[in-house]
Amino acid sequence: MSVLGSLSDSFSGPNHLQYFHSKSICHLLESVGFKILEVSTPGELDAEIVRNKIRKGVLDSLSCPGLNYFLIDNWENIGASFQRFISKNNLSSHLWVVAKKI
């Protein structure tokens, strides 16, 4: 997750490592002869993961304008919509790529 950076529990492993985002993995695959067929980020927990880091005091939300508005102050009203926005726009940390060797 780009918001959490090194604070992400998925950065150091051993499972669910996140070293790529949709643009970087596509660039890598294309550079070694793959055609990208589909990219999606169907994640459902990104916003909640960041919200929990803020609530636990691990992440200072003041360094990221708007996070308190979406993830703390208005969570009940717009939290789910915010997560759908993240997923729909390929911004989720849960990344699927389908590619074919050409």
N, C-alpha and C positions, 0 to 999 in steps of 0.2 A: 504494500500500500504506500503510495507516494506521500500521503499525509503523515504516516507513522515513521517511515524510514527505518532507522535502526531500532526503534521502539517496537516494531512489529514482532510478534511472537513467531512469525513464519519466515523470518530472515535467516536465522542461524540453524534451522533444522531441528531434529533430523527429518521431519516430514513436512510436506506442503511448502517447499521452498519457492520463493517468489523473486527470481532474478531477472525476469523479463516482463515487459508490458506488451500490449498488442502490436505496437509499431516495431519494437526492437526484435521480437521473435519472428515477425514477418520478414523483416530485413535480413535477419540471419538465415532463415530458411530459403529465401529467394537467392541469396548470395551463394548458396551451395546447390542450386539447381532445382528447387521446389517451386511449384505453382500453388499459391494460396487459394483454397477452395472456399473456406469459410472461417470466420473469426467471430467468436462471441465470448461475452463475459457474463455468464448466467448467475453470478454470485447473489446471495441473499443476505449476507451478514456484514458486509463492509461497513456500513454506517453504524451498526450496533457495536462492532468491534472498536471503532474509533470512539464512539460514545462512552463505552465502558472504560477506555483508557483515560478519557477526560474526567469521568466521575471518580476514578480511583486516584486522580492526581498525577498520573504518569505522563500525560500530555497536557501542556499548557495551551488551552484553546485560544487564548488571546493572541498567540502568534499566527493563527490562521483565521482571518476575518470571516465571520459568518458561521463558524462551527457551532458556537453556542446557540445561535438562532435556530439552526436545523436540528442539531443533535441533543440539545438540552432544553432550551426554552419552549420549543414547539414540537418536541418529539412525538407526542401523542397525535397531533394533527397532521404532521407532514413527514414523519420519519419514514414510513413505508413508501411514500411517493418519492422521497429523496433517494432511497435505495433503488427503486425502479429506474429513476433517472440515471444513476450510476451504471446499472446493468445495461440499460438500453443504449447508452452512449459508449459502450466498450471501455468503461473505466473501472470495472470491478477487478479485484485481485484474483478472482477465480476465472482462469483463462482457458478457453478451448480453441485449438487451431486444427483445422483439417487441411492437409497439404498433400500434393501428389508430386512425385519425382518426375521431372520432364527431361 
